[in-house]
């Protein structure tokens, strides 16, 4: 089922789109009468939702002609001009419904659903429709605050720092900013800065020339140049080694990069979005994160809420993930009301990522077309849980989850996996020894110099564990 949304206020458009996509609609958005008419030239949508005041004119004026051309397409009118005249004009066009602003987003979503069904659609079709478009799902108050912040950075290139717990969807915020912003036609390049070994990070980010070092058999274009004209997303910036932080700061300040082994400064035009699940200010105080880099990145902070603070979105997210799972070849299922209520009562310490993984397991293992609470409860018992104390996750499961979440590039899987494994391992052993590297090396069964070299490359500060002890 498809909806054409004509709305020139981007913040409202994002909230409406998220609400409708959560209901199973495929939403196409435009902000002008001219674009609306061009889109309708290719045929009708299931529902037309339009504002009155648009960038190039009155959204109501052309509705009678649209009604004549597509008599079966319901039209819903939105307006901030809450006057009797506007309501009468909307009604005279034969509009299915008229919503004065501000309106209840849930009521609008229900009305669009009813309109689609009235025009020949079915509820099952809506629930099973794919939901391409904006990557973010949810219409809770915390998510609406996120949407408002996103809209404020779409028409500029200010650096954005996305903060939030692991699994909250920080990369999806970066994707939404890229897709909706003026750089959408350019590339979106994501890189996990924590997973790149320190000796490779300069080459990975900035590239290298042929012969720059052993194994450099050809010129390599780094992530900055790959993202030229688009967006570069630097994930897990809080785990970036100190040495790499200095090199990154220079690139951000100058707007240029120099490939390893090269002499020329290469001008790059990229929008930087960074993300971390760390509290960077204590790290600055501890000397493990550069203060000047922090201020360079933290121009516009966007705080992603944990799932426990947006419980109203759990049902919509679960249904969304069932649709995604079906689109990826897993059995198609629907969710019962008691199953949705059961999901809403769970802690989801791993946030949206944990919910997604659980829904995918349910889609694979559930036998009935409709998944009920009893089925979910059975699947939840003795299943690996993410993000909380007492989590029983095997090393095999962790590797599978890491490969799915980190998605390392071909040729880098081993190095990134080694760094991802060593960092928490060394940190835990150093924590147990109070930062004593000699004792930590003895526990690990490796040479002290080897340990010292690796923790330096991984950006681990052993003194911070001594202070904690």
C-alpha positions, 0 to 999 in steps of 0.5 A: 500500500502506498501513500503520497505525503505532500508536506513542506514542514520536514519535521512533520513529514518525518514523524508522519512517515515514521508512523505510516511506515510502522503501519506497513505503508510505503510512503513517498514524500514531496513538498510542492504542488508541482512535484505532487502532480508529477508523481501522480502523472504515473498513476494513483497512490492508495492514499493522498495526504496533503498539507494546504500551504505548500512551497509553491502554492495552495494544496487544495486548489488542484484537488478537485481535478485529482478527484476527477482523475482518480475517484477511488483515491482517498484524500486526507487534508492537513492544515495549520490554518485552522479556520472554518473556511479551510475546513469547508474547502477541504470538505468540498473537495470530497476529502476523506478526512480533514486534520487541523494542526496540531493533530494526534499522529496515532489518529492520523495513522489509523485514518490513513489505514481506514482510507486505504482499506475503504479504497480496496486494500485489506488489513492483511495487505497493509501488515504484510507490505514491505516498508522501504524508506526512512530507516527509523521506526517509532513515533514515541515522544523521545523519537519525535525529539530525535526527528526534530533534531534531524530536521535541523541539520538537513540543510547544513553540513554541521558535524553531528555526534550521535550518542546512545547506548549500544544497539539504539540505532545510531547508524540509522540516524546517520543514514536518515540525515544522509538520505533526507539531506542535500547530500543524498545523491552522494555516497554514504560511507560508514566505518567502525573506527574502533575495529581498525588496528592502529597501524592501519587506521591512517591508511584506511581513513586517508588512503596510501600510495603504491609502495608506501609500506610493505604490502602496498602494491597499489594506490588505495583510496581511503574512506574520506575520499570514498565519501567525497560529496557525501557523508562519512559516518565514524562509528564507535569514535570513543574507542578510537586510539589516541594516535588516530584521534590526532590524525583525524582532528587534523583532517577535520580542521584542514578539510584535506587528507594526505595519503600515506606515502604521498606528498600532496594534500587532497581536498575532500568535501564530506559531511562528518557524522560520528557516534559513540556509546561512551561518555566522552567527558570523563574520558577527556578528564582521564586523558583518553580522548582529545578535548579539541576533537570532542568539540570539533565533533560535538557541534550538534549532539543527538541523543538516541533514547534506549528502548526502555524509554520508548516502550510505545515503539516496541510493537511497531518495531517488532512488526517492522522487523517481521516484515524485514525478515519476510523480505529477506526470505524468512517465513512470513508471520503476523504478531498477535496483540498478546505477543505485542504486549509480552514484548513490551514487558521485556527489558531489552537491555540490548535495545533495538538490536536485541529486539531485532535479533529476537524477532528474526529468531521468532520468524525463523522458528515459529510454526504458526502464521500468527505469533502469540505470547506463548510462542515468544515466551518459549523462545525467550527461555534460555535464549542468549540475551544482549547487553545485561548482567548475567547475559549467557552468550556463548563465544560462538554466538558472539562471533555470529552477532559481531559479524552481522552487526559490524559487517567488516569489509572483505579482506579486513575481517581478521584484523577487525575481529582480532581488535574487537576480541582483544580490546575487551579481553585486555581491558578485563584482565587489566581491570582485574590486575589494577592496571599492572601490565606485568601481572596482566601479561602473566595472566594472559600468557604473553610477553609484556612487551607484546601486551604493551604494544597491543594496548597502545595500538588499541588505545587502551589506557592501563592507568585508568584501571589503576585509578579505578582500583 
